[in-house]
Amino acid sequence: MTKLERLKKIDPQLIIMPCGNGNILISNFLQGRIMSEINGELIHRFEADLAENPDPENFNNLGGNSLWPAPEGGDFAFNYPPQGDWYVQEGINKTQSSIVEQGENFTVIGKEFELLNRKGNRMKVTWRRRVECAAAGNYGVDALQYCTSESMTLAEPVALEDGVISAWSLEQFPGAAGITAFGRCAKGAEQGINTDFYGDPLARMSFKDEWFRFALGGPNRLQIGISSAAAPELIGSFDPSRGIAVIRTTPARNDGRYINFADNDQKNGVFSAADQFSIFNGSEELNFFELETLAPMTLDPQGRVIGSTLDSETLILRGENSKVIKILTEKFQVPAEFLNC
C-alpha cells in the first residue's frame, strides 16, 4: 500500500482538491495538515506509521504543511511552558480542525483553542487556513500550485509585554543529502541570513549577488532565517533524486511587526530578528527539511497584539532533472552552479 493510500485510509474524510497535475490534500483528522500528490506520489513528507499509531503523550511529527504559532523559544515561547521542557500544545498537536467554508476551488478549515506562553499568560486563539488551487501555468513538466491565507486571531488583545504571536507555516519534505535549498533577497542575500538558531549553517552555504545556496544533509541539524529587511522574494529546493523542485513565496507586509521565532533563549529579545522565511535542515539523521514562511504580528491602535495573518504560495514542479533545472534557471534565475549542473 502506498503512502497516499494509507493516508486516505487513516482519514476517510480527507479533503481532495484537484489542482494542476495532482491534488491538494487537507486532513482535519490530522490537525489540519495540508499535503499534495502528483500522479499518485505524495510530495510532502508523511510519517504513515506514526499516523496509524500516534504517541498519546508526545508530539507526533507527521509532516505535511502545518500552521504553528511563533515564537518557538525565548521569553514568549509557545513551545516551552513556564516550567518544563520543549513540548507542543494540544491545540496544535491534537485538536482536530473542521470545514468552515468550501467553494469550487478553495476550502477553509478552522479550530479554536487556548495557548499558554512561557510567561504564563493564556491566549484564546481562532485558527484558520484558507487553501486555494492556483493556476501553475505551462512549464512543460508536472506542476501543482496552491495559495494559503492563514490566521491566528486572539479573542482579546494582548499587551506586548505579556505576549506576541506570529502565524508560521512549516512545510516538510523528505530527504536531506544531495538536496539543495536556495533563496533570493532583493537587497543582497549574504546580509539577509539570520543564524540565531543552532550550529554553523554558513559552512554549508554559498552566495552570489541576490542569491544564496544552502546544501542540505550533513551530520548536524541546522537552520537559517531570512530577514524581512533584506527584501526576500522566494525560497526553494531542488531534489535531483526525485526530480522535484519547490518554490515558496510570501509577500512582505508593512502593517505589522516581524519577530524572532528561534528555538533558543533569544538573549537579545523577541525583536532581535525579523524573519520572513526560514529553512530547516534536518540533517541525514532526521532525513527531512522544511521550507517555512512567517507573518508579522498585527497590532491594534493601542499597540496591543490582536493576531497574525500569513499569505503564502507553494509551487511544485516534477519531471526530468534537465527540464526542472531549465525552469529554475530560466524562469526563476536560480544560478546554474547552485543546482550542481
C-alpha positions in Angstrom: 0.0 0.0 0.0 1.4 3.4 -1.0 1.7 6.3 1.5 -1.1 8.1 -0.4 -3.4 5.0 0.0 -2.5 4.8 3.7 -3.3 8.5 4.2 -6.7 8.0 2.6 -7.3 5.0 4.9 -6.2 6.9 8.0 -8.5 9.8 7.2 -11.6 8.7 5.3 -12.8 12.3 5.3 -9.7 13.5 3.6 -10.5 16.7 1.5 -9.2 16.2 -2.0 -8.9 19.3 -4.2 -7.9 18.7 -7.9 -5.1 21.1 -8.8 -2.7 21.2 -11.7 -1.3 17.7 -12.4 -2.3 16.4 -9.0 -4.3 17.1 -5.9 -4.2 19.2 -2.7 -5.0 17.0 0.3 -6.3 18.6 3.5 -6.7 16.5 6.7 -8.9 17.8 9.5 -8.3 14.5 11.3 -4.5 15.1 11.3 -4.8 18.6 12.9 -5.4 20.5 9.6 -2.3 19.5 7.8 -2.0 20.1 4.0 -0.3 17.7 1.7 -0.1 17.3 -2.1 0.3 14.5 -4.6 1.2 14.3 -8.3 0.5 11.1 -10.2 -0.2 9.1 -7.1 3.0 10.1 -5.3 2.9 12.1 -2.1 5.2 15.1 -2.5 5.3 16.1 1.2 6.8 14.1 4.0 4.3 11.9 5.6 5.0 9.5 8.5 2.3 6.9 7.9 3.4 4.5 10.7 3.3 7.3 13.3 -0.1 8.5 12.0 -1.5 5.0 12.3 -0.1 4.5 15.8 0.4 8.0 17.3 2.1 8.6 20.6 -0.6 9.7 23.0 1.8 11.6 25.3 4.2 13.4 23.0 4.3 15.4 19.7 3.6 13.4 16.6 5.6 14.9 13.8 3.7 13.6 10.8 5.0 16.0 8.1 3.0 17.9 5.5 2.3 21.7 5.7 1.2 22.7 9.2 0.3 26.1 10.8 2.0 27.0 14.1 2.2 29.9 16.5 5.6 31.6 16.8 7.8 32.2 18.7 9.1 28.8 19.5 11.7 29.9 22.0 12.5 33.0 24.2 10.5 34.6 26.9 7.3 34.5 24.9 7.7 30.9 23.7 4.8 28.7 22.9 6.9 25.5 22.9 8.2 25.9 26.4 5.9 26.1 29.5 6.7 28.4 32.4 8.4 25.4 33.9 9.4 22.4 31.8 11.0 21.1 28.6 10.1 21.6 24.9 6.6 20.4 24.0 3.8 21.0 21.6 0.5 22.3 23.0 -2.7 20.3 22.4 -4.3 22.9 20.1 -1.5 22.2 17.6 -0.7 18.6 18.4 -4.1 17.0 19.0 -7.1 19.3 18.3 -8.8 18.4 15.0 -9.9 21.2 12.7 -13.2 21.2 10.7 -14.5 22.7 7.5 -15.6 26.3 7.8 -16.4 27.1 4.2 -15.9 25.4 0.8 -16.1 26.7 -2.8 -15.3 25.4 -6.3 -11.5 25.6 -5.9 -11.0 26.5 -2.2 -11.5 25.2 1.3 -11.4 27.0 4.6 -10.8 25.0 7.8 -10.6 26.1 11.4 -10.5 25.4 15.1 -10.4 27.2 18.4 -8.0 26.5 21.2 -6.1 28.1 24.1 -2.4 28.7 24.1 -0.1 29.2 27.1 3.2 31.2 26.7 6.4 30.9 28.6 5.5 34.0 30.7 2.4 32.1 32.0 -0.1 34.1 30.0 -3.0 32.4 28.2 -4.5 33.4 24.9 -7.7 32.2 23.2 -7.0 31.7 19.5 -9.1 31.3 16.4 -7.1 29.4 13.9 -8.0 29.5 10.2 -6.5 28.1 7.0 -7.9 29.0 3.5 -6.4 26.8 0.8 -6.9 27.6 -2.8 -5.7 25.9 -6.1 -3.8 28.3 -8.3 -3.1 28.1 -12.0 0.5 26.9 -12.3 1.0 27.8 -15.9 2.5 25.6 -18.6 6.0 24.7 -17.5 6.4 21.5 -19.7 6.6 19.3 -16.6 4.1 18.2 -14.0 3.1 21.2 -11.8 0.9 22.0 -8.9 0.5 25.4 -7.3 -1.6 26.4 -4.3 -2.2 29.5 -2.2 -2.9 29.8 1.5 -4.3 32.6 3.6 -3.9 31.7 7.3 -4.5 33.5 10.5 -4.3 33.3 14.3 -6.7 35.8 15.8 -6.8 36.5 19.5 -10.1 36.7 21.4 -8.7 39.5 23.5 -5.9 42.0 22.7 -2.6 41.3 24.5 -0.1 43.9 25.6 3.4 43.5 24.1 4.9 42.9 27.5 2.6 39.9 28.0 2.7 38.1 24.7 3.3 38.0 21.0 2.1 35.7 18.2 3.1 35.1 14.6 1.5 32.8 12.1 4.1 30.3 10.9 3.7 27.9 8.1 6.1 24.9 8.3 6.2 22.8 5.1 8.1 19.5 5.3 9.6 17.4 2.5 11.6 14.1 2.7 15.3 13.8 2.2 18.4 15.7 3.1 21.7 14.6 1.5 22.0 15.8 -2.1 19.2 18.3 -1.9 19.8 22.0 -2.5 17.9 24.8 -0.9 18.1 28.3 -2.2 16.6 31.8 -1.9 16.7 35.3 -3.4 16.9 38.6 -1.5 16.5 41.8 -3.5 18.8 43.8 -1.1 21.5 41.1 -1.1 21.5 37.6 0.2 24.5 37.4 2.5 23.4 40.1 4.9 19.9 38.8 5.0 20.8 35.5 6.7 19.9 35.1 10.4 22.0 32.4 12.0 20.5 32.9 15.5 19.4 29.2 15.8 22.0 26.5 16.4 25.0 25.1 14.7 27.0 26.8 11.9 24.9 26.8 8.7 27.3 29.2 7.0 29.7 26.3 6.5 27.1 24.7 4.1 26.2 28.0 2.4 27.4 30.0 -0.6 26.3 33.3 -2.0 26.1 35.0 -5.4 24.7 38.5 -5.5 21.0 38.3 -4.5 21.1 34.5 -4.2 22.1 32.1 -1.5 22.6 28.3 -1.6 22.1 26.0 1.4 23.4 22.5 0.9 21.2 20.2 2.9 22.2 17.0 4.7 25.4 16.5 6.7 25.7 15.4 10.3 24.1 18.4 12.1 20.7 19.9 12.3 20.9 23.5 11.1 18.5 26.4 10.5 18.6 29.8 8.9 16.2 32.7 9.0 15.8 35.2 6.1 15.3 38.7 7.3 12.4 40.9 6.0 14.9 43.7 5.9 16.8 42.0 3.0 13.5 42.0 0.9 13.4 38.3 0.4 11.5 37.2 -2.7 11.4 33.4 -2.5 12.9 30.3 -1.1 13.0 26.9 -2.7 14.6 23.5 -3.1 15.7 21.0 -5.7 15.8 17.3 -5.1 17.5 15.5 -8.1 16.8 12.1 -6.7 13.0 12.7 -7.2 13.1 15.3 -9.9 11.2 17.7 -7.7 11.6 21.5 -7.2 9.6 23.6 -4.7 9.2 27.4 -4.7 7.6 29.2 -1.7 6.8 32.9 -1.6 5.1 35.2 0.9 4.6 38.9 0.4 6.3 41.4 2.6 3.9 43.2 5.0 4.4 46.6 6.5 1.2 46.6 8.5 2.7 44.6 11.4 5.9 43.6 13.2 8.1 40.6 12.5 9.7 38.7 15.3 12.5 36.3 16.2 10.9 32.9 16.3 14.1 30.9 17.0 14.1 27.9 19.3 16.6 29.3 21.8 16.8 31.7 24.7 16.7 34.7 22.5 19.1 36.6 24.7 18.6 39.8 22.7 14.8 39.6 22.8 11.9 38.7 20.6 12.5 41.7 18.4 16.2 40.9 17.8 15.3 39.4 14.4 12.5 40.0 11.9 12.3 36.9 9.7 10.0 36.4 6.8 11.3 33.0 5.7 13.2 30.1 7.3 14.9 26.9 6.1 15.4 23.9 8.4 18.0 21.2 7.6 17.0 18.1 9.4 20.4 16.5 8.5 21.0 12.9 7.5 19.7 11.8 10.9 16.1 13.1 10.6 16.2 12.9 6.7 13.7 15.8 6.1 13.8 19.5 5.6 11.5 22.4 5.9 10.6 25.5 3.9 8.9 28.0 6.2 7.1 31.3 5.8 6.3 33.7 8.7 4.0 36.6 9.1 4.3 39.8 11.3 2.0 40.4 14.3 -1.0 42.6 13.8 -1.4 45.4 16.3 -4.4 47.5 17.3 -4.3 51.3 17.6 -3.2 51.0 21.2 -0.2 48.8 20.2 -1.6 45.6 21.5 -1.3 42.3 19.7 -4.5 41.1 18.1 -3.3 38.3 15.9 -1.3 37.5 12.7 -2.2 36.8 9.1 0.0 34.9 6.7 -0.3 34.6 2.9 1.9 32.1 1.1 2.1 30.3 -2.2 3.7 27.0 -3.0 4.7 25.8 -6.5 5.8 22.2 -7.0 7.5 21.0 -10.2 8.1 17.4 -11.0 9.8 16.0 -14.1 13.2 15.1 -15.7 16.0 16.9 -13.9 17.2 18.7 -17.0 13.8 20.2 -17.6 13.3 21.1 -14.0 16.8 22.8 -13.9 16.0 24.7 -17.0 12.8 26.1 -15.5 14.7 27.1 -12.3 17.5 28.8 -14.1 15.5 30.5 -16.9 12.1 31.2 -15.2 13.4 32.0 -11.7 17.0 32.9 -12.5 18.5 30.5 -9.9 22.3 30.4 -10.6 23.0 27.2 -12.5 26.0 26.4 -10.3 23.7 26.2 -7.3 21.9 23.2 -8.9 25.1 21.1 -9.4 24.5 21.2 -13.2 
